Amino acid sequence: MIRFLFFYLPILLFSFSLSAQKVESEFSFATDFNVRPTFVEGNQPFFVNGGKWLYLGRTADFDEPGLYFYDTESKTRIYRSVPLESYYNTHVAEFVGQIETKGKRLPLTIYEFLFYDETTGRAGFVIENKHKSLDSKRYFFMGMNLSSNAIDVVEPIFEITEDDKKSFAISSAIGYSQEDNTGYFSFAVDADLKDDESEDVTAFIYKIQNQNLTKLKEYKSKFYPYTPEFHPESKQILIACYTEAFQKRNPMGYLYKVETNSFQEFSIPSTPYGISFSKNGKYLYMAAADTGEVRMYNTDNLSDVKKAKWGTHGHKLGFWKEGELVWVRNSGLHIYDPLTLKQKKVIPTKKFYKNHVNVSGSVFLPFRKLLLRNILEDPTGGAANRVLLAD
């Protein structure tokens, strides 16, 4: 009898850990150009509107500008139009290009969707302005009043001139705080994509609050801003760079503390797909997808680092509840103690998916839930998504 218990007890405990996870909702939406408004699935969904919605993607360039969301409570897909065309028609002189009758109609594109929040009644975007007849490109921040469904903030960010054939721009959403109606995003321009050695990337960190856009920080780097992470309570922003271990390019991270205007550069692991702050913002965790290295930094002293070795092929790191730091890997949800960095349990992805698994694009609503996204589940192109709640 004792031998029986020793044999089956681990299995029972493991089974219990699996059954404790609740699937709040599940859905799949594939890119579809044959409907109106069209739907183009995005690669990086994220929680918006106070965590009630997931941003899924947008319309095609030849269609009216608009965004798609998934309401995790009502389990419905939601479409919201963006009035770019009406704004353009009344402000033609501010932009290059013109409206076309075929193909890409508007010379304005939602280059990066930043935030959408019904409580504060605001949405924000980075807009690219270009036309097929011109080589120049202009970039703007646009803010939208959700009550009036109107663009009411337009601020120029950058212009790539007609004679500049090498520069390339990229933008990323950093985060949004309902508490003070403030959004943050990054924007960067690489002067020469083929040059990996020079510090020829000019990067900016912006804040938008109460319809006022402020450039918080400008810095030079060898790397584009990558996978930014925001801690709203302590107003800390982490911006990483992307390099793979074999490149040996000495990857760097940048920790910006908004309230003290502190900006620190420090060494980080390669391919930092996993980035997360602790609940109080005292610790910063970074995990490498290609090597499995994880580092735990003290945000008050970045030289105070604890290191461990986890598994590879991870795509997202975060907390779905306090005390459980989850490294979302293709093989499963690997759950660690956030202080010792030792593994507590594993929930295999085969519990949720039958076929091949690539969990790229998974995302946390910190300390509340996890969107587990398998981009290989549906062969027709729609990712199979599960919104999971921790026990």
Helices and strands as residue ranges (DSSP letters): H 2-19, E 22-27, E 40-48, G 49-51, E 53-58, E 66-71, E 76-81, H 84-90, G 92-94, E 108-117, E 122-129, E 137-145, E 150-160, E 168-177, E 182-190, E 201-209, E 212-221, E 226-231, E 236-240, G 245-247, E 252-257, E 262-267, E 274-277, E 283-287, E 293-298, E 301-309, E 314-321, E 324-329, E 332-336, E 343-348, G 349-351, E 363-365, E 369-374, E 384-389
